[in-house]
Amino acid sequence: MSQRTNHRTLYLVLISLLLFVGIVIFSVLFLIPKGKEYRTLRLESKKEQQLIAQAQERYDQVKEKHKKLKGENAHTLQAFRTPFDLVKFTKNNQQDFQDLYLTEIKMAEHNGSFKVYEVNATTKIASPQIFYQFLEKINKSDWVIGVDFPINFERDGDKIKSSFTMKVHSNTI
């Protein structure tokens, strides 16, 4: 029985030694290189996650700024979408002036997706104050209109004749 026990012990020691050598070889050939690769990839992943977090933060800031600007400039954005109506413009501003004549000169230029029209206007007003009120009214109108200089004022009896050029931006889409 003692010889049998020695054989069993010898087999057990040999099998244990083979398992130990197998585990060491497996560790050296597979686990250690993969562990180094894992650490490298983990560091790269952390760097990329930091970049993503920074980009997300910047995106959120820009989105919030865009939302704020869109809210502040909603009237202007709507004015760009509204096509210019010469008859409606004349009708809305006729009560401020004795005579209001608008003549479309030509399409001046294309500015991206917008057409820019030059409109020549001649008016007869009682005082320059009415003209300044007209300019304020243009700023709050449904269209994007720019009044170009020079603005000519001439005395015509008890009235003032004014002549100026406006540029009307109209969306072509």
The 8 nearest C-alpha neighbors of each residue, nearest first, counted from 0:
[[1, 3, 2, 4, 5, 6, 7, 8],
 [0, 2, 4, 3, 5, 6, 7, 8],
 [3, 1, 5, 4, 0, 6, 7, 8],
 [4, 2, 0, 6, 5, 1, 7, 8],
 [3, 5, 1, 7, 2, 6, 8, 0],
 [4, 6, 2, 8, 3, 7, 9, 1],
 [7, 5, 9, 3, 8, 4, 10, 2],
 [8, 6, 4, 10, 9, 5, 11, 3],
 [7, 9, 11, 5, 6, 10, 4, 12],
 [8, 10, 6, 12, 7, 11, 5, 13],
 [11, 9, 13, 7, 12, 8, 14, 6],
 [10, 12, 8, 14, 9, 13, 15, 7],
 [11, 13, 15, 9, 10, 14, 16, 8],
 [14, 12, 16, 10, 15, 11, 9, 17],
 [13, 15, 17, 11, 16, 12, 10, 18],
 [16, 14, 12, 18, 13, 17, 11, 19],
 [15, 17, 13, 19, 14, 18, 12, 20],
 [18, 16, 14, 20, 19, 15, 21, 13],
 [19, 17, 21, 15, 16, 20, 22, 14],
 [18, 20, 16, 22, 21, 17, 15, 23],
 [21, 19, 23, 17, 22, 18, 16, 24],
 [22, 20, 18, 24, 19, 23, 17, 25],
 [21, 23, 25, 19, 20, 24, 26, 18],
 [22, 24, 26, 20, 21, 25, 27, 19],
 [25, 23, 21, 27, 26, 22, 28, 20],
 [26, 24, 22, 28, 23, 27, 29, 21],
 [25, 27, 30, 23, 24, 29, 28, 31],
 [26, 28, 24, 25, 31, 29, 23, 30],
 [29, 27, 25, 26, 24, 30, 31, 32],
 [30, 28, 26, 25, 32, 31, 27, 33],
 [29, 31, 26, 33, 32, 34, 27, 28],
 [30, 32, 34, 33, 27, 29, 26, 35],
 [33, 31, 35, 34, 30, 29, 36, 28],
 [32, 34, 36, 30, 35, 31, 37, 29],
 [35, 33, 37, 31, 32, 36, 30, 38],
 [36, 34, 38, 32, 37, 33, 39, 31],
 [35, 37, 33, 39, 34, 38, 40, 32],
 [36, 38, 34, 40, 35, 39, 33, 41],
 [39, 37, 41, 35, 40, 36, 34, 42],
 [40, 38, 36, 42, 41, 37, 35, 43],
 [39, 41, 43, 37, 42, 38, 44, 36],
 [40, 42, 44, 38, 39, 43, 37, 45],
 [43, 41, 45, 39, 44, 40, 38, 46],
 [44, 42, 40, 46, 41, 45, 47, 39],
 [43, 45, 41, 47, 42, 46, 40, 48],
 [44, 46, 48, 42, 47, 43, 41, 49],
 [47, 45, 49, 43, 48, 44, 50, 42],
 [46, 48, 50, 44, 49, 45, 51, 43],
 [47, 49, 51, 45, 50, 46, 44, 52],
 [48, 50, 52, 46, 47, 51, 53, 45],
 [51, 49, 47, 53, 48, 52, 54, 46],
 [50, 52, 48, 54, 49, 53, 55, 47],
 [51, 53, 49, 55, 50, 54, 48, 56],
 [54, 52, 50, 56, 51, 55, 57, 49],
 [53, 55, 51, 57, 56, 52, 58, 50],
 [56, 54, 58, 52, 57, 53, 51, 59],
 [55, 57, 53, 59, 58, 54, 52, 60],
 [58, 56, 54, 60, 55, 59, 61, 53],
 [57, 59, 55, 61, 56, 60, 62, 54],
 [58, 60, 62, 56, 57, 61, 63, 55],
 [61, 59, 57, 63, 58, 62, 64, 56],
 [62, 60, 64, 58, 63, 59, 65, 57],
 [61, 63, 65, 59, 64, 60, 58, 66],
 [62, 64, 66, 60, 65, 61, 59, 67],
 [65, 63, 61, 67, 66, 62, 68, 60],
 [66, 64, 62, 68, 63, 67, 69, 61],
 [65, 67, 63, 69, 64, 68, 62, 70],
 [66, 68, 64, 70, 65, 69, 63, 71],
 [69, 67, 71, 65, 70, 66, 72, 64],
 [68, 70, 66, 72, 67, 71, 73, 65],
 [71, 69, 67, 73, 68, 72, 66, 65],
 [70, 72, 68, 69, 73, 67, 74, 66],
 [73, 71, 69, 75, 74, 70, 68, 76],
 [72, 74, 76, 70, 75, 69, 71, 77],
 [73, 75, 77, 72, 76, 78, 141, 71],
 [76, 74, 78, 72, 77, 73, 79, 143],
 [75, 77, 73, 79, 78, 74, 72, 80],
 [76, 78, 80, 74, 75, 79, 73, 81],
 [77, 79, 142, 75, 141, 81, 76, 80],
 [80, 78, 76, 77, 81, 170, 143, 75],
 [79, 81, 77, 78, 170, 82, 76, 169],
 [80, 82, 78, 79, 142, 77, 83, 141],
 [83, 81, 169, 170, 84, 80, 142, 79],
 [82, 84, 169, 142, 85, 81, 167, 168],
 [85, 83, 87, 86, 88, 82, 89, 81],
 [84, 86, 88, 87, 89, 83, 101, 90],
 [87, 85, 89, 88, 84, 90, 91, 83],
 [86, 88, 90, 84, 89, 85, 91, 83],
 [89, 87, 85, 91, 86, 90, 84, 92],
 [88, 90, 86, 92, 87, 91, 93, 85],
 [89, 91, 87, 93, 88, 92, 86, 94],
 [92, 90, 88, 89, 93, 87, 94, 86],
 [91, 93, 89, 90, 94, 95, 88, 96],
 [94, 92, 90, 96, 95, 89, 91, 99],
 [93, 95, 92, 96, 91, 97, 90, 98],
 [96, 94, 93, 92, 129, 97, 133, 124],
 [97, 95, 124, 98, 93, 94, 123, 99],
 [96, 98, 123, 124, 99, 95, 122, 93],
 [99, 97, 122, 96, 123, 100, 93, 121],
 [100, 98, 122, 121, 96, 93, 101, 97],
 [101, 99, 121, 120, 98, 122, 102, 89],
 [102, 100, 120, 119, 118, 103, 99, 121],
 [101, 103, 119, 118, 104, 100, 120, 117],
 [102, 104, 118, 105, 117, 119, 101, 116],
 [103, 105, 117, 118, 102, 119, 106, 116],
 [106, 104, 107, 103, 117, 116, 118, 108],
 [105, 107, 116, 108, 115, 117, 104, 114],
 [106, 108, 116, 115, 105, 117, 109, 114],
 [109, 107, 115, 106, 110, 114, 116, 113],
 [108, 110, 114, 111, 113, 115, 112, 107],
 [109, 111, 113, 112, 114, 108, 115, 168],
 [112, 110, 113, 109, 114, 171, 108, 170],
 [111, 113, 171, 110, 170, 172, 114, 109],
 [114, 112, 170, 110, 171, 111, 169, 109],
 [115, 113, 109, 169, 168, 110, 170, 171],
 [114, 116, 168, 108, 167, 107, 106, 109],
 [117, 115, 106, 167, 166, 107, 105, 118],
 [118, 116, 166, 104, 165, 105, 107, 103],
 [117, 119, 103, 165, 164, 104, 102, 166],
 [118, 120, 164, 102, 101, 163, 165, 103],
 [121, 119, 101, 100, 163, 162, 164, 118],
 [122, 120, 162, 100, 161, 99, 163, 101],
 [121, 123, 99, 161, 98, 160, 124, 96],
 [124, 122, 160, 98, 97, 159, 96, 158],
 [123, 125, 159, 96, 126, 158, 97, 122],
 [124, 126, 158, 159, 123, 127, 129, 157],
 [127, 125, 128, 124, 129, 159, 130, 158],
 [126, 128, 130, 129, 131, 125, 124, 159],
 [127, 129, 131, 126, 130, 132, 125, 133],
 [130, 128, 132, 127, 131, 126, 133, 95],
 [129, 131, 133, 127, 128, 132, 134, 126],
 [132, 130, 134, 128, 133, 129, 135, 127],
 [131, 133, 129, 135, 130, 134, 136, 128],
 [132, 134, 130, 136, 131, 135, 129, 137],
 [135, 133, 131, 137, 136, 132, 130, 138],
 [136, 134, 132, 138, 137, 133, 131, 139],
 [135, 137, 133, 139, 134, 138, 140, 132],
 [138, 136, 140, 134, 139, 135, 133, 144],
 [139, 137, 135, 136, 140, 134, 144, 143],
 [138, 140, 136, 137, 135, 141, 74, 142],
 [141, 139, 137, 142, 138, 136, 143, 78],
 [140, 142, 78, 81, 139, 143, 77, 74],
 [143, 141, 78, 140, 144, 81, 83, 79],
 [142, 144, 168, 78, 167, 79, 145, 141],
 [145, 143, 167, 166, 142, 168, 165, 146],
 [144, 146, 166, 165, 147, 167, 143, 168],
 [145, 147, 165, 164, 166, 144, 148, 163],
 [148, 146, 164, 165, 145, 149, 163, 166],
 [149, 147, 150, 146, 163, 164, 151, 165],
 [148, 150, 151, 147, 163, 164, 162, 146],
 [149, 151, 163, 148, 162, 152, 161, 147],
 [150, 152, 162, 161, 149, 163, 153, 160],
 [151, 153, 161, 160, 159, 150, 162, 154],
 [154, 152, 160, 159, 155, 161, 151, 162],
 [153, 155, 159, 156, 160, 158, 152, 157],
 [156, 154, 158, 159, 157, 160, 153, 123],
 [155, 157, 158, 154, 159, 160, 153, 125],
 [156, 158, 155, 159, 154, 125, 124, 126],
 [159, 157, 125, 155, 156, 124, 123, 154],
 [160, 158, 154, 124, 123, 155, 153, 125],
 [159, 161, 123, 153, 122, 152, 154, 155],
 [162, 160, 152, 122, 151, 121, 123, 159],
 [161, 163, 121, 151, 120, 150, 122, 152],
 [164, 162, 150, 120, 119, 151, 149, 165],
 [163, 165, 119, 147, 118, 146, 120, 117],
 [166, 164, 146, 118, 145, 147, 117, 167],
 [165, 167, 117, 145, 116, 144, 118, 146],
 [166, 168, 144, 116, 115, 143, 169, 165],
 [169, 167, 115, 143, 114, 113, 144, 116],
 [170, 168, 114, 82, 113, 83, 167, 115],
 [169, 171, 113, 172, 80, 79, 114, 82],
 [170, 172, 113, 112, 114, 169, 82, 80],
 [171, 170, 112, 113, 80, 169, 114, 82]]
